[in-house]
Amino acid sequence: MNALPSHLELVQGVVLPRPVGAHPVLDFVNTRSEWTTRGPARTEWLTSYEAFLIWNSYVGLLQPATVFRLIEQAGSSPTEAVRRLQATLDFRVDLYDVLTGQASDTTFEAAARVIEKASGRRRLLRSDEGSVWDLPEDLALPLHHLAVLAGELLTGSSRGHVRTCPSCGWLFLDPRGRRRWCSMATCGNRAKVRAHAARTR
């Protein structure tokens, strides 16, 4: 079997992109390739609801036990799981446009509706540490958890540090203003190779 490219990893039988965004919401929008074309992605990594759950576990958003229970729920409600995945992919497109300043009023409102709905489902629970926000454990949980985090990113101080990779369109945080590429090992290296080839022509 051929080795995977350096920007990919095999996780529980699912090929997923390695996190490079320095924020889970940015890593979420980076789960498809070639945002720069804005057409259909050449590579889509969230190919099923189960793959989306495994990605959530991989980046630390959901505990493995929660993922296991949601996979069981999805098996009992496959049509609902497909609907939830499509809603997730639609939100990802709208959110990308919002984060990159390309959103129309319609796109912004669509993303805002998902974020507002997710925020409205939160419950304040007691814990050993005090109080915590919690979301119901149902098939909407992965999307709604991401939507809440997206709302916090969009309204927080990190919003101004979101950058776009000029090669592939992936997003990443750049609080120090020194980062240009999503990854030097992939897009950065390809750019260096192209620049070297141009100089030697």
PAZAPA-4460 file (N, C-alpha, C; in steps of 0.05 Angstrom, whole numbers, plus 32768, in hexadecimal, padded with zeros to 4 digits):
% residues 201
    n_x    n_y    n_z   ca_x   ca_y   ca_z    c_x    c_y    c_z   seq   type   mol
   8011   7FE8   8000   8000   8000   8000   8011   8019   8000     1      M     A
   800A   802C   7FEF   801A   8045   7FED   8017   8055   8006     2      N     A
   802C   8062   800E   802B   8074   8025   801A   808C   801F     3      A     A
   800C   8096   8033   7FFC   80AE   802F   800D   80C7   802D     4      L     A
   8004   80DB   801F   8012   80F5   801F   8015   80FF   803C     5      P     A
   8028   8111   8040   802E   811A   805C   8017   8129   8068     6      S     A
   8005   8134   8058   7FEF   8144   8064   7FD6   8133   806B     7      H     A
   7FD8   8119   8067   7FC2   8107   806C   7FCA   80F2   8081     8      L     A
   7FB5   80E7   808F   7FB9   80D2   80A2   7FA2   80BF   80A1     9      E     A
   7FA8   80A5   80A5   7F93   8091   80A6   7F8A   808E   80C3    10      L     A
   7F71   8094   80C8   7F65   8094   80E3   7F4D   8081   80E3    11      V     A
   7F50   806B   80F2   7F3A   8057   80F4   7F2F   804F   80D8    12      Q     A
   7F41   804C   80C5   7F3A   8043   80AB   7F30   8059   8098    13      G     A
   7F31   8072   80A2   7F28   8089   8092   7F40   809C   808D    14      V     A
   7F45   80A4   8074   7F5A   80B6   806E   7F50   80D3   8074    15      V     A
   7F60   80E1   8084   7F58   80FC   808D   7F70   810F   808A    16      L     A
   7F6A   8129   8085   7F80   813C   8084   7F8A   8142   80A0    17      P     A
   7FA4   8145   80A2   7FB0   814C   80BC   7FA8   8169   80C3    18      R     A
   7FA3   816E   80DD   7F9B   8189   80E5   7FB3   819C   80E1    19      P     A
   7FAE   81B2   80D2   7FC2   81C7   80CE   7FB8   81E3   80D4    20      V     A
   7F9E   81E5   80DB   7F92   81FF   80DE   7F96   820D   80F8    21      G     A
   7FA0   81FE   810D   7FA4   8208   8128   7F8A   8210   8135    22      A     A
   7F73   8206   812A   7F59   820A   8136   7F46   81F5   812A    23      H     A
   7F36   81E7   813A   7F25   81D2   812F   7F11   81DB   811A    24      P     A
   7F08   81F4   811C   7EF5   81FE   8107   7F03   8201   80ED    25      V     A
   7F1C   820A   80ED   7F2B   820D   80D4   7F33   81F1   80C9    26      L     A
   7F39   81DF   80DB   7F3F   81C4   80D2   7F26   81B7   80C5    27      D     A
   7F0E   81BF   80CF   7EF5   81B5   80C4   7EF2   81BF   80A7    28      F     A
   7EF6   81D8   80A2   7EF3   81E2   8087   7F09   81D7   8075    29      V     A
   7F1E   81CD   8080   7F34   81C1   8071   7F30   81A3   806B    30      N     A
   7F18   8199   806F   7F12   817D   806A   7F0A   8178   804D    31      T     A
   7F0E   818B   803C   7F0B   8187   801F   7F23   8194   8011    32      R     A
   7F29   818C   7FF9   7F40   8197   7FEB   7F38   81AF   7FD9    33      S     A
   7F4B   81BF   7FD2   7F49   81D2   7FBC   7F32   81E6   7FBF    34      E     A
   7F32   81F4   7FD5   7F1E   8209   7FD8   7F21   821F   7FC2    35      W     A
   7F3A   8221   7FB8   7F3F   8237   7FA5   7F2F   8234   7F8B    36      T     A
   7F27   821C   7F84   7F17   8218   7F6B   7EFA   821E   7F6F    37      T     A
   7EF0   821C   7F88   7ED4   8220   7F90   7EC0   820E   7F82    38      R     A
   7ECB   81FB   7F72   7EB9   81E7   7F66   7EB9   81CF   7F78    39      G     A
   7EB0   81B8   7F6D   7EB0   819F   7F7D   7ECD   8199   7F85    40      P     A
   7ED0   818F   7F9D   7EEB   8189   7FA7   7EF6   8170   7F99    41      A     A
   7F0F   8171   7F92   7F1C   8159   7F87   7F1C   8143   7F9C    42      R     A
   7F21   814B   7FB5   7F21   8137   7FCB   7F0F   8141   7FE1    43      T     A
   7EFC   8130   7FE9   7EEB   8135   8000   7EF1   8120   8015    44      E     A
   7EF8   812A   802D   7EFF   8117   8042   7EE7   810F   8054    45      W     A
   7ED3   8120   8055   7EBB   811A   8065   7EA8   810B   8053    46      L     A
   7EAE   80F3   804D   7E9F   80E4   8039   7E86   80D5   8044    47      T     A
   7E84   80D5   805F   7E6D   80C9   806C   7E6A   80D5   8087    48      S     A
   7E53   80D1   8093   7E4E   80DB   80AE   7E62   80CE   80C2    49      Y     A
   7E68   80B4   80BE   7E7B   80A7   80CF   7E97   80B3   80CC    50      E     A
   7E9F   80BA   80B4   7EB9   80C7   80B0   7EBA   80E2   80BE    51      A     A
   7EA3   80F0   80BE   7EA1   810A   80CC   7EA5   8105   80EA    52      F     A
   7E99   80F0   80F5   7E9C   80EA   8111   7EB9   80E3   8118    53      L     A
   7EC5   80D3   8107   7EE1   80CB   810C   7EF3   80E3   810A    54      I     A
   7EED   80F6   80F8   7EFD   810F   80F7   7EFA   811E   8111    55      W     A
   7EE2   8120   811C   7EDD   812E   8135   7EEE   8122   814B    56      N     A
   7EEF   8108   814C   7EFF   80FB   8161   7F1D   8100   815C    57      S     A
   7F25   80FF   8143   7F41   8103   813B   7F4C   811F   8145    58      Y     A
   7F3B   8133   8142   7F44   814E   8149   7F3D   8155   8166    59      V     A
   7F32   8142   8174   7F2D   8146   8191   7F13   8154   8198    60      G     A
   7F00   8156   8186   7EE6   8163   818C   7ED2   8151   8199    61      L     A
   7ED4   8137   8194   7EC2   8123   81A0   7ED2   810C   81AC    62      L     A
   7EC8   8103   81C3   7ED5   80EC   81CF   7ECE   80D2   81BF    63      Q     A
   7EE1   80BF   81BF   7EDC   80A6   81B0   7EC2   8098   81B8    64      P     A
   7EBB   8099   81D2   7EA2   808C   81DB   7E8A   809A   81CF    65      A     A
   7E8B   80B4   81CC   7E75   80C3   81C0   7E73   80BC   81A2    66      T     A
   7E89   80BA   8195   7E8A   80B3   8179   7E7E   8098   8175    67      V     A
   7E84   8085   8186   7E7A   806A   8184   7E5B   806A   8186    68      F     A
   7E51   8079   819A   7E34   807A   819D   7E26   8088   8186    69      R     A
   7E32   809C   817B   7E26   80AA   8164   7E27   8099   814B    70      L     A
   7E3C   8089   8147   7E3D   8076   8131   7E26   8062   8133    71      I     A
   7E20   8059   814B   7E09   8047   814F   7DEF   8055   8148    72      E     A
   7DEC   806E   8151   7DD4   807E   814A   7DD1   8081   812C    73      Q     A
   7DE8   8087   811F   7DE7   808B   8102   7DDF   8071   80F3    74      A     A
   7DE8   805A   80FE   7DE0   8041   80F2   7DC3   803B   80F4    75      G     A
   7DB6   8046   8109   7D99   8043   810D   7D89   8057   80FE    76      S     A
   7D96   806D   80F6   7D88   8083   80E7   7D99   808C   80D0    77      S     A
   7D9E   807A   80BC   7DB0   8081   80A6   7DA8   8099   8096    78      P     A
   7D8E   809D   8091   7D84   80B4   8082   7D8A   80CE   8090    79      T     A
   7D85   80CE   80AB   7D8B   80E5   80BB   7DA9   80EB   80BB    80      E     A
   7DB9   80D6   80BC   7DD7   80DA   80BC   7DE0   80E7   80A2    81      A     A
   7DD4   80DE   808C   7DDB   80EA   8072   7DD3   8108   8071    82      V     A
   7DBB   810D   807C   7DB2   8129   807D   7DC4   813B   808E    83      R     A
   7DCD   8130   80A4   7DDF   813F   80B6   7DFA   8144   80A8    84      R     A
   7E04   8130   8099   7E1D   8134   808B   7E1A   814A   8076    85      L     A
   7E04   814A   8067   7E00   815E   8052   7DFE   817A   805F    86      Q     A
   7DF0   817C   8075   7DEF   8196   8083   7E0A   819F   808C    87      A     A
   7E1B   818C   8094   7E37   8192   809C   7E47   819D   8085    88      T     A
   7E44   8190   806E   7E53   8199   8056   7E4A   81B4   804C    89      L     A
   7E2F   81B8   804E   7E24   81D3   8046   7E2F   81E9   8059    90      D     A
   7E2F   81E3   8073   7E39   81F6   8086   7E57   81FC   8081    91      F     A
   7E66   81E8   807A   7E83   81EB   8075   7E87   81FF   805E    92      R     A
   7E78   81FD   8049   7E7A   8210   8032   7E74   822C   803B    93      V     A
   7E5D   822F   8049   7E55   824A   8052   7E69   8256   8066    94      D     A
   7E73   8245   8078   7E86   824E   808C   7EA0   8256   807F    95      L     A
   7EA9   8248   806B   7EC2   8250   805D   7EBF   826B   8051    96      Y     A
   7EA8   8271   8044   7EA4   828B   8039   7EA4   82A1   804E    97      D     A
   7E98   829B   8065   7E97   82AF   807A   7EB3   82B4   8084    98      V     A
   7EC3   829F   8089   7EDE   82A2   8094   7EF1   82B0   8080    99      L     A
   7EEC   82AD   8066   7EFD   82B9   8053   7EF3   82D4   8048   100      T     A
   7EDD   82DE   8053   7ED2   82F7   804B   7EC4   82F7   8030   101      G     A
   7EBC   82E0   8027   7EAF   82DD   800D   7E91   82D9   800F   102      Q     A
   7E86   82DA   8027   7E6A   82D2   802B   7E57   82E8   8021   103      A     A
   7E43   82DF   8013   7E2C   82F1   800D   7E1A   82F2   8025   104      S     A
   7E06   8304   8024   7DF3   8305   803B   7DE6   82EA   803F   105      D     A
   7DDF   82DD   8029   7DD1   82C3   802B   7DE3   82AE   8038   106      T     A
   7DFC   82AD   802F   7E0F   829A   803A   7E14   829F   8058   107      T     A
   7E18   82B9   805F   7E1D   82C0   807B   7E05   82B8   808C   108      F     A
   7DED   82BD   8083   7DD5   82B7   8092   7DD2   8299   8095   109      E     A
   7DDA   8289   8081   7DD7   826C   8082   7DEA   8262   8098   110      A     A
   7E03   826B   8098   7E16   8263   80AD   7E0D   826C   80C8   111      A     A
   7E03   8284   80CA   7DFA   828F   80E3   7DE3   827F   80EF   112      A     A
   7DD1   8275   80DE   7DBA   8265   80E7   7DC4   824C   80F5   113      R     A
   7DD7   823F   80E8   7DE2   8226   80F4   7DEF   822C   810F   114      V     A
   7DFF   8241   8110   7E0C   8248   8129   7DF8   8250   813F   115      I     A
   7DE4   825F   8137   7DD0   8267   814B   7DC0   8250   8155   116      E     A
   7DB9   823D   8143   7DAA   8226   814C   7DBA   8215   815F   117      K     A
   7DD4   8211   8158   7DE5   8201   8169   7DE9   820E   8184   118      A     A
   7DED   8228   8184   7DF0   8237   819E   7DD7   8234   81AF   119      S     A
   7DC0   8235   81A2   7DA7   8233   81B1   7DA1   8218   81BD   120      G     A
   7DB0   8203   81B4   7DAC   81E8   81BE   7DBE   81E2   81D6   121      R     A
   7DD0   81F4   81DC   7DE2   81EF   81F2   7DD3   81EF   820D   122      R     A
   7DDD   81DE   821F   7DD2   81DC   823A   7DE9   81E2   824E   123      R     A
   7DE3   81F1   8263   7DF7   81F6   8277   7DF4   81E0   828D   124      L     A
   7E09   81D1   8291   7E09   81BA   82A3   7E1D   81BE   82BA   125      L     A
   7E17   81B2   82D1   7E29   81B3   82E7   7E3F   819E   82E2   126      R     A
   7E57   81A4   82EB   7E6D   8190   82E9   7E7E   8193   8302   127      S     A
   7E92   8181   8304   7EA4   8183   831B   7EB4   819D   831B   128      D     A
   7EB9   81A8   8303   7EC8   81C1   8301   7EB6   81DA   8303   129      E     A
   7E9C   81D6   8305   7E8A   81ED   8306   7E73   81E9   82F3   130      G     A
   7E72   81F8   82DD   7E5D   81F6   82C9   7E69   81F4   82AD   131      S     A
   7E5C   81E5   829C   7E66   81E1   8281   7E4E   81E2   826D   132      V     A
   7E54   81EC   8255   7E41   81EA   823F   7E41   81CE   8233   133      W     A
   7E29   81C5   822C   7E27   81AA   8221   7E12   81AA   820B   134      D     A
   7E16   8198   81F7   7E03   8195   81E1   7DF7   8179   81E2   135      L     A
   7DDE   8175   81DB   7DD2   815A   81DB   7DE2   8147   81C9   136      P     A
   7DE4   812E   81D2   7DF3   811A   81C3   7DE0   810D   81AF   137      E     A
   7DDD   811A   8198   7DCD   810E   8182   7DDD   8112   8168   138      D     A
   7DD1   810B   8152   7DDF   810C   8139   7DE7   8129   8130   139      L     A
   7DDA   813D   813C   7DE1   8159   8136   7DFA   8162   8146   140      A     A
   7E02   8153   815A   7E17   815C   816C   7E31   8164   815E   141      L     A
   7E3C   8154   814C   7E56   815C   8140   7E55   8177   8131   142      P     A
   7E40   817B   8121   7E3D   8194   8113   7E38   81AB   8127   143      L     A
   7E26   81A7   813A   7E20   81BD   814C   7E38   81C4   815E   144      H     A
   7E48   81B1   8166   7E60   81B7   8175   7E73   81C9   8165   145      H     A
   7E76   81C2   814C   7E87   81D2   813A   7E7B   81ED   8136   146      L     A
   7E61   81EF   8133   7E54   8208   812E   7E58   821B   8146   147      A     A
   7E56   8211   815E   7E5A   8221   8176   7E77   822C   8176   148      V     A
   7E8A   821A   8170   7EA6   8223   816F   7EAA   8237   8158   149      L     A
   7E9C   8234   8142   7E9E   8247   812C   7E94   8262   8135   150      A     A
   7E7E   8263   8143   7E74   827C   814D   7E88   828A   8160   151      G     A
   7E95   827A   8171   7EA9   8286   8183   7EC1   8290   8173   152      E     A
   7EC9   8282   815E   7EE0   828B   814D   7ED9   82A5   813F   153      L     A
   7EC1   82A6   8133   7EB9   82BD   8123   7EB6   82D6   8134   154      L     A
   7EB0   82D3   814D   7EAB   82EA   815F   7EC2   82F0   8172   155      T     A
   7ED7   82DF   8170   7EEE   82E1   8183   7F06   82EF   8177   156      G     A
   7F1A   82F2   8187   7F33   8300   817F   7F42   82F1   8169   157      S     A
   7F3F   82D6   8167   7F4E   82C7   8154   7F44   82CB   8137   158      S     A
   7F2C   82D7   8134   7F20   82DA   811A   7F33   82EA   8107   159      R     A
   7F41   82FE   8112   7F52   830E   8102   7F6C   8301   80FA   160      G     A
   7F71   82E9   8104   7F8A   82DA   80FE   7F85   82C3   80EB   161      H     A
   7F6D   82C0   80E0   7F68   82AB   80CD   7F74   82B2   80B2   162      V     A
   7F84   82A0   80A7   7F91   82A5   808D   7F89   828E   8079   163      R     A
   7F8C   8294   8060   7F86   8281   804A   7FA0   8279   803C   164      T     A
   7FA4   825F   8039   7FBC   8256   802A   7FB8   825E   800D   165      C     A
   7FCC   826C   8001   7FC9   8276   7FE6   7FCA   825F   7FD1   166      P     A
   7FD3   8247   7FDA   7FD5   8231   7FC7   7FBC   8220   7FC6   167      S     A
   7FB1   8218   7FDD   7F9B   8206   7FDD   7F81   8212   7FE8   168      C     A
   7F83   8229   7FF6   7F6B   8235   8001   7F64   822C   801D   169      G     A
   7F74   821A   8029   7F6F   8211   8044   7F74   8229   8057   170      W     A
   7F67   8227   806E   7F68   823D   8082   7F79   8235   809A   171      L     A
   7F85   8249   80A6   7F96   8244   80BE   7F97   825E   80CE   172      F     A
   7F9E   825B   80E8   7FA2   8272   80F9   7FBF   827B   80F7   173      L     A
   7FC3   8295   80F6   7FDE   82A0   80F4   7FE1   82B8   8107   174      D     A
   7FE1   82B3   8121   7FE1   82C9   8134   7FFA   82DA   8133   175      P     A
   8011   82CE   812A   802A   82DD   812A   802F   82EA   810F   176      R     A
   801E   82E5   80FB   8022   82F1   80E1   803A   82E8   80D1   177      G     A
   8043   82CF   80D7   805B   82C5   80CA   8056   82AD   80B8   178      R     A
   803D   82A4   80B7   8037   828B   80A9   802A   8291   808E   179      R     A
   8033   8284   807A   8027   8289   805F   8017   8271   8055   180      R     A
   8021   8259   805B   8016   8240   804F   8007   8230   8064   181      W     A
   7FF4   8220   805B   7FE6   820E   806E   7FFB   81FA   8079   182      C     A
   800E   81F2   8068   8023   81E0   8071   803B   81E4   805F   183      S     A
   8053   81E8   806B   806B   81EA   805B   8071   81D0   804D   184      M     A
   8069   81B9   8059   806F   819F   804E   8060   8199   8034   185      A     A
   8049   81A7   8030   8039   81A2   8019   8039   81BB   8007   186      T     A
   8027   81CE   800D   8025   81E5   7FFB   803E   81F6   7FFB   187      C     A
   804B   81FA   8012   8063   820A   8013   8079   81FD   8002   188      G     A
   807C   81E3   8004   8091   81D5   7FF4   808B   81D6   7FD6   189      N     A
   8071   81D3   7FCF   806A   81D4   7FB3   8070   81F0   7FA7   190      R     A
   806A   8204   7FB7   8070   8220   7FAE   808E   8224   7FAA   191      A     A
   809E   8219   7FBC   80BB   821C   7FB9   80C5   820D   7FA0   192      K     A
   80BA   81F6   7F9B   80C1   81E7   7F83   80BA   81F7   7F69   193      V     A
   80A2   8202   7F69   8099   8212   7F52   80AB   822B   7F4E   194      R     A
   80B2   8238   7F64   80C3   824F   7F63   80DF   8248   7F58   195      A     A
   80E9   8231   7F62   8104   8229   7F58   8103   8222   7F3B   196      H     A
   80EE   8215   7F32   80EC   820E   7F15   80EA   8227   7F04   197      A     A
   80DB   823B   7F0E   80D9   8254   7EFF   80F4   8262   7EFD   198      A     A
   8103   8261   7F12   811E   826F   7F12   8131   8261   7EFF   199      R     A
   812F   8247   7EFC   8143   8238   7EEC   813A   8236   7ECE   200      T     A
   8122   823F   7EC8   8119   823E   7EAC   8128   8252   7E9B   201      R     A
***
